[in-house]
């Protein structure tokens, strides 16, 4: 365990907010499409077979607009893909100084991060279009089910978000959508990039990205090495911090030829002080929550001498691709991933009945909850995905067929620890409203209270076909069948340090899941498309067993389906993309997972919404990324009939993200960003307690960011990022059972890039 970080909070001040950016975006989106109709069409490259290998790079002329997704299953340009897809380019993430998955997904309105619900501990827990997506995070198309914090993007080139039911393409569980992280790989260019940054909250980070061609290993040989070291904190939060380092060498052979092989390794070590926020008091009758008396926005409520989150991961990717001819190609990828994830967590506790806003310190009980604080787990994944792509014409109809299989084995070995009775009794239930104690003052005695071993096997086969009847009409068909086998190999518990182990026995569940996606696309002109789409999703009941729970529910998993109608256009000679869609996603519940893994059958949730987005260049010197979503979420068939119509948890009705950059004279550039998130509902207890009477409203917020950069020389660029310009207080995550995590306060980072 590394030493904990002593971080000083930033001085805070309040400033008025403005909704002008939201009004401005609405005005921009209201521009009639006919105003752009005289723009020349873009070059059609959809019939080219040789696609970039795992790249989401935008062009220098349009740095925020990405033309294609990275997967071999996505054979068409994004403009002609009949699904809502958001791709965050490397340039966009770099300009924002986005370091983590949470930072990146701030750009995707409608995605929210949960606050440790479900007993899974620390790690990335997100909601897409109103539905939990913990098991739907991928790396280069391979499911990354472990629940841990993805805190550094030093080896990440971009982020892809596929919205709506996506099981036919991504595999089990994708009801609301899926997130795919794309890894950096060797290129045919020679470059060396040294980057460093310093900032508030003790931010210090350095990276090195080296890529060179290799003579003597055949045509198209290149290697790439990425190295990172960082020591960072969180603005406005005492003691919260992160020490991490990593390196990622990779070797590619045959780039630009018919046969290509890439071997890559990534190592990441991360020691962090987790932040579970401050004690809170829920408002009555669904009103907004409040800070508990005596709890400041910056105060740390864990134990500085105890709490930690340690991650150490190893990842190996081996990719083979071969073009047999202009019509037939093969793509195969083997992945091995190993993660050791250990944490000790203390959560604040606020008495939900303690009183009204502005209660005084000492009225009510605010304590640190440390009854089950310790967990050690090891996740391991073996995966092979193989795709065969064939372009063929039959009876005048063009087909792009992708057939393949996805084989994976994922394991979890975990130990859960608890404090001994002596340690718990020493602490008792003493009020700590003034947070006088920041270090655990007694002797600490822990023991292992539970042990589990879980194994998942997934054997999937799929076939996708894009039929092109003429230059206007396309039909997309996809089907996938998963044979999903989850086994709890060993499960033991004990009630105390001296008690005997109780064998809970083994259990297993086998499910055969069939998923489909069908969509019809009409292209009135080359640079635009309109589509209607239907897709379903199947989630086995044991899908999260290797991620966090170690348990299998006794019922069948959830089922989802999405209807979507949308339109995608490219203007300004292909430099600007405008997209919009309306959608409806339903999930039929067969169980709801809460802290006790209780279950009930029946129930249905529904989200209807509208999405708008723009990415690319409006002028030669003005780049824009903007996205907006309106969501109407409801519990359609509740456990209790009186709760029909309640809003789904962590699902804002409106959300917007914007980032705009202007190139100025004298090699300067100025960027402005805004994130708006509407109120969300929280239901303390989750599961069957999602009731109208029990809901809490977490207030929305608007956060403004800015960046200025200067190209000092041909090889040196300086950037200054200032986040949360007006120092807005808000909840970035809210639990509803006694604690919430404040969003970062105003902070700044000065960065420098040196190319050599």
URPE-V195676 format. One record per residue. N is the residue number from 0. RES is the residue in one letter. OMEGA is omega in degrees with one decimal (* if undefined). NEAR is the number of other C-alpha atoms within 8 Angstrom. Layout:
# URPE-V195676
n->[N	N]
res->[RES	RES]
omega->[OMEGA	OMEGA]
near->[NEAR	NEAR]
This chain:
# URPE-V195676
n->[0	1	2	3	4	5	6	7	8	9	10	11	12	13	14	15	16	17	18	19	20	21	22	23	24	25	26	27	28	29	30	31	32	33	34	35	36	37	38	39	40	41	42	43	44	45	46	47	48	49	50	51	52	53	54	55	56	57	58	59	60	61	62	63	64	65	66	67	68	69	70	71	72	73	74	75	76	77	78	79	80	81	82	83	84	85	86	87	88	89	90	91	92	93	94	95	96	97	98	99	100	101	102	103	104	105	106	107	108	109	110	111	112	113	114	115	116	117	118	119	120	121	122	123	124	125	126	127	128	129	130	131	132	133	134	135	136	137	138	139	140	141	142	143	144	145	146	147	148	149	150	151	152	153	154	155	156	157	158	159	160	161	162	163	164	165	166	167	168	169	170	171	172	173	174	175	176	177	178	179	180	181	182	183	184	185	186	187	188	189	190	191	192	193	194	195	196	197	198	199	200	201	202	203	204	205	206	207	208	209	210	211	212	213	214	215	216	217	218	219	220	221	222	223	224	225	226	227	228	229	230	231	232	233	234	235	236	237	238	239	240	241	242	243	244	245	246	247	248	249	250	251	252	253	254	255	256	257	258	259	260	261	262	263	264	265	266	267	268	269	270	271	272	273	274	275	276	277	278	279	280	281	282	283	284	285	286	287	288	289	290	291	292	293	294	295	296	297	298	299	300	301	302	303	304	305	306	307	308	309	310	311	312	313	314	315	316	317	318	319	320	321	322	323	324	325	326	327	328	329	330	331	332	333	334	335	336	337	338	339	340	341	342	343	344	345	346	347	348	349	350	351	352	353	354	355	356	357	358	359	360	361	362	363	364	365	366	367	368	369	370	371	372	373	374	375	376	377	378	379	380	381	382	383	384	385	386	387	388	389	390	391	392	393	394	395	396	397	398	399	400	401	402	403	404	405	406	407	408	409	410	411	412	413	414	415	416	417	418	419	420	421	422	423	424	425	426	427	428	429	430	431	432	433	434	435	436	437	438	439	440	441	442	443	444	445	446	447	448	449	450	451	452	453	454	455	456	457	458	459	460	461	462	463	464	465	466	467	468	469	470	471	472	473	474	475	476	477	478	479	480	481	482	483	484	485	486	487	488	489	490	491	492	493	494	495	496	497	498	499	500	501	502	503	504	505	506	507	508	509	510	511	512	513	514	515	516	517	518	519	520	521	522	523	524	525	526	527	528	529	530	531	532	533	534	535	536	537	538	539	540	541	542	543	544	545	546	547	548	549	550	551	552	553	554	555	556	557	558	559	560	561	562	563	564	565	566	567	568	569	570	571	572	573	574	575	576	577	578	579	580	581	582	583	584	585	586	587	588	589	590	591	592	593	594	595	596	597	598	599	600	601	602	603	604	605	606	607	608	609	610	611	612	613	614	615	616	617	618	619	620	621	622	623	624	625	626	627	628	629	630	631	632	633	634	635	636	637	638	639	640	641	642	643	644	645	646	647	648	649	650	651	652	653	654	655	656	657	658	659	660	661	662	663	664	665	666	667	668	669	670	671	672	673	674	675	676	677	678	679	680	681	682	683	684	685	686	687	688	689	690	691	692	693	694	695	696	697	698	699	700	701	702	703	704	705	706	707	708	709	710	711	712	713	714	715	716	717	718	719	720	721	722	723	724	725	726	727	728	729	730	731	732	733	734	735	736	737	738	739	740	741	742	743	744	745	746	747	748	749	750	751	752	753	754	755]
res->[X	X	X	X	X	X	X	X	X	X	X	X	X	X	X	X	X	X	X	X	X	X	X	X	X	X	X	X	X	X	X	X	X	X	X	X	X	X	X	X	X	X	X	X	X	X	X	X	X	X	X	X	X	X	X	X	X	X	X	X	X	X	X	X	X	X	X	X	X	X	X	X	X	X	X	X	X	X	X	X	X	X	X	X	X	X	X	X	X	X	X	X	X	X	X	X	X	X	X	X	X	X	X	X	X	X	X	X	X	X	X	X	X	X	X	X	X	X	X	X	X	X	X	X	X	X	X	X	X	X	X	X	X	X	X	X	X	X	X	X	X	X	X	X	X	X	X	X	X	X	X	X	X	X	X	X	X	X	X	X	X	X	X	X	X	X	X	X	X	X	X	X	X	X	X	X	X	X	X	X	X	X	X	X	X	X	X	X	X	X	X	X	X	X	X	X	X	X	X	X	X	X	X	X	X	X	X	X	X	X	X	X	X	X	X	X	X	X	X	X	X	X	X	X	X	X	X	X	X	X	X	X	X	X	X	X	X	X	X	X	X	X	X	X	X	X	X	X	X	X	X	X	X	X	X	X	X	X	X	X	X	X	X	X	X	X	X	X	X	X	X	X	X	X	X	X	X	X	X	X	X	X	X	X	X	X	X	X	X	X	X	X	X	X	X	X	X	X	X	X	X	X	X	X	X	X	X	X	X	X	X	X	X	X	X	X	X	X	X	X	X	X	X	X	X	X	X	X	X	X	X	X	X	X	X	X	X	X	X	X	X	X	X	X	X	X	X	X	X	X	X	X	X	X	X	X	X	X	X	X	X	X	X	X	X	X	X	X	X	X	X	X	X	X	X	X	X	X	X	X	X	X	X	X	X	X	X	X	X	X	X	X	X	X	X	X	X	X	X	X	X	X	X	X	X	X	X	X	X	X	X	X	X	X	X	X	X	X	X	X	X	X	X	X	X	X	X	X	X	X	X	X	X	X	X	X	X	X	X	X	X	X	X	X	X	X	X	X	X	X	X	X	X	X	X	X	X	X	X	X	X	X	X	X	X	X	X	X	X	X	X	X	X	X	X	X	X	X	X	X	X	X	X	X	X	X	X	X	X	X	X	X	X	X	X	X	X	X	X	X	X	X	X	X	X	X	X	X	X	X	X	X	X	X	X	X	X	X	X	X	X	X	X	X	X	X	X	X	X	X	X	X	X	X	X	X	X	X	X	X	X	X	X	X	X	X	X	X	X	X	X	X	X	X	X	X	X	X	X	X	X	X	X	X	X	X	X	X	X	X	X	X	X	X	X	X	X	X	X	X	X	X	X	X	X	X	X	X	X	X	X	X	X	X	X	X	X	X	X	X	X	X	X	X	X	X	X	X	X	X	X	X	X	X	X	X	X	X	X	X	X	X	X	X	X	X	X	X	X	X	X	X	X	X	X	X	X	X	X	X	X	X	X	X	X	X	X	X	X	X	X	X	X	X	X	X	X	X	X	X	X	X	X	X	X	X	X	X	X	X	X	X	X	X	X	X	X	X	X	X	X	X	X	X	X	X	X	X	X	X	X	X	X	X	X	X	X	X	X	X	X	X	X	X	X	X	X	X	X	X	X	X	X	X	X	X	X	X	X	X	X	X	X	X	X	X	X	X	X	X	X	X	X	X	X	X	X	X	X	X	X	X	X	X	X	X	X	X	X	X	X	X	X	X	X	X]
omega->[179.4	177.7	179.8	-175.2	177.5	-173.3	-177.3	-179.1	177.6	174.7	-172.5	174.0	-179.6	177.4	-179.8	178.9	176.4	177.0	-179.2	179.3	-179.9	178.2	179.9	179.8	179.1	177.8	179.6	-178.5	-177.6	178.5	-178.4	178.3	-178.5	179.0	-177.7	-167.9	-178.0	178.8	179.9	179.7	177.1	178.3	-179.7	179.2	-172.4	-179.3	178.0	-176.4	-174.5	-179.8	175.9	-179.8	173.0	178.5	174.7	-176.4	171.0	178.9	178.1	-178.9	-178.9	-166.2	-178.8	-175.5	177.5	-172.8	-174.7	168.8	-169.8	-172.3	175.2	178.3	179.4	-172.8	-177.0	173.0	-180.0	178.3	-177.0	177.5	-173.8	178.5	175.8	-178.0	174.2	177.5	179.4	-174.3	178.5	179.6	179.3	-178.3	-179.3	179.1	-179.6	-173.6	179.1	-174.8	-169.2	176.7	178.3	178.6	-176.0	-173.2	168.3	180.0	-175.1	-178.9	-177.9	173.5	177.1	177.9	179.8	-172.3	171.7	179.2	174.2	176.5	-176.6	178.0	-175.2	179.2	-178.8	177.6	-171.5	178.3	177.1	-179.7	174.7	-174.5	-178.6	-177.3	-179.1	-177.9	-173.6	172.6	-174.0	173.2	-177.4	177.1	-179.7	-177.5	-179.2	-166.0	-175.0	178.5	178.7	-177.0	177.6	-164.1	179.3	-177.0	-175.2	-179.1	-178.8	-177.6	-178.7	-178.2	178.1	177.5	177.4	-172.6	-177.2	-179.1	-169.2	-175.6	-178.0	-179.8	-169.6	-179.7	-167.6	165.6	-172.2	-179.9	-179.3	-179.5	-177.7	178.0	-179.5	175.8	-175.8	-175.1	173.7	-179.9	179.9	177.9	179.4	176.0	171.6	175.9	174.7	-177.7	176.3	-176.9	176.8	179.9	174.1	-178.4	178.1	-177.4	176.1	-179.1	174.1	-178.6	176.3	178.4	174.6	179.5	-177.0	178.8	-179.8	170.5	-178.4	172.8	176.4	177.5	178.6	-178.4	174.2	178.1	179.6	174.2	178.3	178.0	173.0	-178.7	-178.2	168.6	-175.1	171.6	-171.0	173.6	176.9	-178.2	177.6	-178.8	178.8	168.4	-179.6	-177.9	-172.0	171.8	-176.2	173.2	-178.6	174.0	-173.1	173.8	177.3	-177.9	178.1	177.2	174.3	177.9	-178.5	178.5	-178.3	-178.2	-174.2	178.5	177.3	176.1	-175.1	176.7	176.6	175.6	178.7	177.6	-171.7	172.6	-174.5	168.2	-174.6	-178.1	173.8	168.9	-172.8	178.3	-176.9	176.0	179.0	174.6	179.8	176.0	174.6	-178.9	-172.2	176.5	-178.1	171.5	175.0	179.8	-179.8	-179.5	176.7	179.5	-174.5	-172.0	-179.7	-173.9	168.0	174.3	-175.5	-178.9	-177.7	-167.7	177.2	168.1	-179.6	175.8	171.6	-174.3	174.4	179.1	176.3	175.8	172.6	-177.3	176.8	177.9	-179.8	174.1	179.0	176.4	-178.0	-174.7	-171.1	179.6	-179.1	178.3	-179.0	-177.1	172.7	-179.9	169.0	-179.0	179.3	-179.0	167.3	-173.9	-179.0	176.9	172.1	-170.8	171.0	179.6	174.3	176.9	175.4	178.7	-176.7	179.8	-170.7	176.5	-172.8	177.8	177.0	179.7	-177.5	177.0	177.7	177.2	-173.0	-177.4	175.3	-170.9	171.3	-179.0	-175.8	-177.6	178.8	-168.9	-163.8	176.7	173.2	-179.2	176.6	175.6	177.5	-178.5	168.6	-175.3	169.8	173.5	179.6	-178.9	172.6	-178.1	-176.6	175.4	-174.5	174.9	174.9	178.3	177.6	179.2	177.8	178.6	165.8	-174.8	172.5	176.1	-179.0	177.4	-177.9	-178.7	-179.4	172.6	-178.3	-177.2	174.7	169.5	-174.3	172.6	177.7	-178.0	179.4	173.4	176.1	179.2	-179.8	179.8	179.9	-178.8	178.9	-179.5	179.9	-179.6	-179.1	176.2	176.0	-174.8	-179.3	177.7	-178.3	-176.8	175.7	173.7	179.5	-168.1	-174.9	173.8	-176.6	-179.4	-179.4	176.0	177.8	-176.2	179.8	176.8	-178.4	171.2	-175.6	178.6	175.9	174.7	178.9	176.4	-174.9	176.3	-174.8	176.9	178.3	179.3	171.3	-177.8	179.3	-176.4	174.5	-178.0	-176.9	-168.9	176.3	177.2	179.4	178.3	179.0	176.3	-179.9	173.8	178.1	169.3	-168.7	-175.0	178.1	-178.4	167.8	-173.6	-177.0	178.3	-178.6	177.0	171.1	-171.2	-178.1	-176.6	-177.6	-176.5	177.5	177.0	176.2	-178.5	179.0	177.8	179.2	177.7	180.0	176.0	178.8	-179.7	173.9	-171.9	178.8	-178.4	-179.7	172.3	177.0	-176.7	177.0	-177.6	174.5	179.7	179.8	174.6	-174.5	-173.1	179.7	177.9	171.8	-175.3	170.6	-168.9	170.6	176.7	175.7	179.5	177.5	179.8	177.7	-175.4	-178.8	-172.1	-178.8	-175.0	179.6	179.0	-171.0	-167.0	-174.9	-176.1	177.1	175.8	-174.9	-178.4	175.5	-177.2	-177.8	175.0	179.5	175.0	-177.1	168.6	-176.3	174.0	-174.4	178.8	-179.2	-176.5	171.0	-178.3	177.4	178.5	176.2	-176.1	-176.5	177.1	174.5	-177.4	174.3	178.1	169.0	-173.5	169.6	175.9	176.7	173.0	174.6	-173.0	168.9	167.7	172.7	-171.6	174.8	-173.5	-179.7	-177.9	176.2	-175.6	166.4	-179.3	178.9	179.6	178.9	175.5	-177.4	173.9	172.7	-176.3	177.5	177.6	174.2	178.4	175.7	177.0	178.0	-177.5	174.1	170.5	-179.7	-174.6	-178.2	178.6	-175.4	164.2	-179.3	179.8	-179.4	175.3	169.0	-176.3	173.5	-175.0	-178.4	165.0	-171.1	179.6	-175.4	173.5	178.1	-175.2	-178.4	-178.2	178.6	176.9	179.4	-179.6	-179.8	-177.8	174.1	-179.2	-179.2	179.8	177.9	176.2	-176.6	172.6	-178.5	172.5	-175.5	-177.2	176.7	173.6	-175.0	175.5	177.4	175.0	176.3	173.6	-178.9	179.2	175.5	179.2	176.4	173.4	177.0	177.5	-179.2	174.3	173.3	176.7	175.5	-179.8	-179.1	-179.1	-180.0	175.9	-174.8	178.4	175.1	-172.3	177.9	-178.5	-174.9	-174.2	175.2	179.9	176.1	-173.0	177.2	-175.8	172.0	179.6	-179.0	178.5	178.6	176.8	171.3	-179.6	179.8	174.6	-172.6	174.8	177.6	-174.4	-173.7	174.1	176.7	179.0	172.7	176.2	172.8	-178.5	-178.5	-173.4	-175.0	171.9	-176.9	170.0	177.3	176.6	175.1	175.0	-179.0	-173.7	-178.5	179.2	172.5	178.0	175.2	-177.7	177.9	172.1	-179.1	177.9	179.9	179.6	-177.7	176.2	174.6	-175.6	176.2	174.6	178.1	177.8	-178.9	*]
near->[5	4	4	10	10	7	12	9	10	11	5	8	6	7	7	5	6	5	6	6	8	8	8	8	9	8	8	7	7	6	7	6	6	5	7	9	6	5	8	7	10	9	4	6	5	7	5	6	7	5	5	6	5	10	11	16	9	13	8	5	7	12	14	15	13	14	9	9	12	12	8	8	8	10	7	9	11	10	13	10	8	12	10	9	9	8	11	13	16	11	9	10	12	8	8	8	7	10	10	10	11	8	9	12	8	10	11	10	12	14	11	9	12	13	11	11	11	8	9	10	9	12	9	13	12	11	17	14	13	13	8	9	16	12	13	13	13	13	11	11	9	8	9	9	12	9	13	9	7	9	7	8	11	9	10	10	14	15	14	13	11	12	13	15	15	18	16	15	8	9	11	12	13	18	19	16	15	15	11	12	14	15	11	8	10	12	12	10	7	9	10	10	11	11	11	11	12	11	11	10	14	10	13	11	12	11	12	12	12	11	14	13	12	9	7	4	7	8	9	13	15	15	14	14	12	13	12	12	11	12	12	12	14	10	12	15	15	12	13	15	14	13	11	11	11	11	11	12	11	13	12	15	13	13	14	6	8	9	10	14	12	13	11	12	11	13	11	12	11	12	13	12	13	11	8	13	12	17	16	15	16	13	11	6	8	10	9	10	11	10	12	15	12	10	12	7	10	8	10	12	14	14	10	10	7	9	13	13	14	13	13	11	12	11	11	11	12	11	12	12	12	10	11	9	6	7	10	11	14	13	12	11	12	11	13	11	12	11	11	12	12	12	13	11	13	13	12	16	14	16	11	10	7	11	9	6	6	7	10	7	10	11	9	11	14	13	13	10	8	11	7	8	12	11	11	11	11	12	15	11	12	11	13	11	11	11	13	12	13	11	10	8	8	7	4	6	10	12	13	13	12	12	11	11	11	12	11	11	11	12	13	15	11	11	12	12	13	13	15	11	7	8	12	11	7	7	8	6	6	7	9	11	14	9	10	6	7	10	8	9	5	7	5	6	8	8	9	10	13	11	13	14	13	15	13	12	12	12	11	12	11	12	11	13	11	12	11	11	10	7	6	10	11	12	11	14	11	13	12	15	11	14	12	13	11	15	11	15	11	12	13	12	11	11	6	8	9	4	7	5	7	7	8	8	8	9	8	9	9	8	9	8	11	9	13	13	14	11	12	12	15	10	12	7	8	9	12	13	15	11	12	12	14	11	15	16	17	16	12	13	12	11	12	12	12	16	14	11	9	13	7	12	10	5	9	9	12	13	12	13	14	14	11	12	11	14	11	13	11	14	14	10	10	10	13	15	14	12	11	11	12	11	11	11	15	11	12	11	13	13	14	11	11	12	9	5	9	10	11	8	8	10	12	12	14	12	13	11	11	11	11	12	11	12	13	14	15	11	6	7	10	11	16	14	12	12	14	12	14	10	14	9	14	12	15	10	10	10	8	7	7	5	12	11	7	10	10	11	9	12	15	12	12	11	14	15	15	13	11	11	12	10	10	9	5	4	9	11	11	12	11	12	11	13	13	11	12	11	11	13	14	13	13	12	10	10	10	8	9	12	11	8	6	11	13	17	12	12	10	10	10	10	11	12	12	12	13	11	11	10	10	9	6	5	9	11	12	12	11	11	13	12	11	13	12	12	11	13	8	9	11	9	11	12	13	12	9	14	17	16	13	12	9	10	13	15	14	10	12	11	11	11	12	10	9	6]
